[in-house]
Amino acid sequence: MDDRFHINLSDPTPIYAQLERSIRFSIAIERLRVGEQLPTVRQLAVELKINANTVARVYADLERAGLLETRRGIGTFVRVRDTSPLAKRGATRQKQLRNFAQRFIAEAYSLGFSIDDLLDHLAEARAKGDGNG
């Protein structure tokens, strides 16, 4: 079974959101590398015991977001990122990151975690190279 993707059926978070978050996280920590092929929709649905339409929707949404690309007759792959200075270092991009970090910290704080707790966990996850940390 593909252990890169984690779905918890007892979690109240929708399965769709869990899978999308898991794939995004795997790409972010390079557990899924640029150019790497993902399992087929059917294969991943069977492995995770979820509906194939859910997997197809996640793949399609991540393709629209620019993270994945589908090659007809071949499969779905992690897409090469645009590393141009404007795409990576623009003021809009930095503002998005700042807003995301603020939401992340606020959510963690509401759950009783400190920034040091977050940093420790992120460092452990990075060292392990997975999302289980």
C-alpha positions in Angstrom: 0.0 0.0 0.0 1.2 3.5 -0.8 2.1 5.0 2.6 2.6 8.5 1.3 -1.1 9.3 1.5 -3.0 9.2 4.8 -6.8 9.0 5.2 -8.4 8.7 8.6 -12.0 7.6 8.1 -12.8 8.6 11.7 -11.6 12.2 11.2 -14.5 14.6 10.6 -12.5 16.3 7.8 -13.9 15.3 4.5 -11.9 12.5 2.7 -11.4 14.7 -0.3 -9.7 17.4 1.9 -7.6 14.8 3.7 -6.3 13.4 0.4 -5.7 16.8 -1.1 -3.8 17.9 2.0 -1.8 14.6 2.0 -0.7 15.0 -1.6 0.2 18.6 -1.2 2.2 17.8 1.9 4.0 14.9 0.1 5.0 17.3 -2.7 6.0 20.1 -0.3 8.4 17.8 1.6 9.5 16.2 -1.6 8.3 12.8 -0.7 6.7 13.1 -4.1 9.3 14.6 -6.4 8.9 16.6 -9.6 8.3 14.2 -12.5 7.2 11.3 -10.2 4.2 9.4 -11.3 1.2 9.1 -8.9 -0.8 5.9 -8.6 -3.7 5.7 -11.0 -7.1 7.0 -9.8 -8.4 3.4 -9.6 -5.3 2.1 -7.9 -5.2 4.8 -5.2 -9.0 4.5 -4.6 -8.6 0.7 -4.0 -5.6 1.1 -1.8 -7.2 3.8 0.4 -10.7 2.2 0.2 -12.3 5.4 -1.0 -14.4 6.3 -4.0 -12.5 6.7 -7.3 -14.5 9.8 -8.1 -13.0 11.4 -5.0 -9.5 10.6 -6.1 -10.3 11.8 -9.7 -11.6 15.1 -8.3 -8.5 15.7 -6.1 -6.2 15.0 -9.1 -8.2 17.3 -11.3 -8.2 20.1 -8.7 -4.4 19.7 -8.1 -3.9 19.8 -11.8 -5.8 23.1 -12.1 -3.7 24.4 -9.2 -0.6 23.6 -11.2 0.8 20.9 -8.9 0.0 17.9 -11.1 -0.1 17.2 -14.8 -1.9 14.4 -16.6 -0.3 12.9 -19.7 -2.9 11.1 -21.8 -2.3 7.3 -21.8 0.6 7.5 -19.4 -0.6 8.8 -16.1 -0.5 11.7 -13.6 2.8 13.3 -12.5 4.1 15.9 -10.1 4.5 19.0 -12.3 7.6 21.1 -12.6 7.2 24.3 -10.6 7.6 27.7 -12.0 10.7 29.0 -10.4 10.8 32.4 -12.1 11.6 35.3 -9.7 8.2 36.8 -10.3 6.4 33.6 -9.4 8.4 32.9 -6.3 9.4 36.2 -4.9 6.6 38.6 -5.8 4.9 40.7 -3.2 1.7 38.8 -3.7 3.4 35.5 -3.0 5.0 36.8 0.2 1.6 38.2 1.3 0.0 34.8 0.7 2.7 33.0 2.7 2.4 35.5 5.6 -1.4 35.1 5.7 -1.1 31.3 5.6 1.5 31.4 8.4 -0.7 33.6 10.6 -3.7 31.3 10.1 -1.6 28.2 10.8 -0.2 29.8 14.0 -3.6 31.0 15.2 -5.1 27.5 14.6 -2.3 25.8 16.5 -2.6 28.3 19.3 -6.4 27.6 19.6 -5.4 23.9 19.9 -3.0 24.7 22.8 0.3 24.5 20.8 3.1 27.1 21.0 5.2 28.3 18.0 8.1 26.3 19.5 5.8 23.2 19.4 5.1 23.9 15.7 8.7 24.5 14.9 9.8 21.3 16.6 7.1 19.3 14.8 8.0 20.7 11.4 11.7 20.0 12.0 10.9 16.4 12.9 8.6 16.0 9.9 11.3 17.4 7.6 13.9 15.1 9.1 11.7 12.1 8.7 10.7 13.1 5.2 7.1 12.3 5.8 3.8 13.7 7.1 3.5 11.4 10.1 5.7 13.4 12.4 
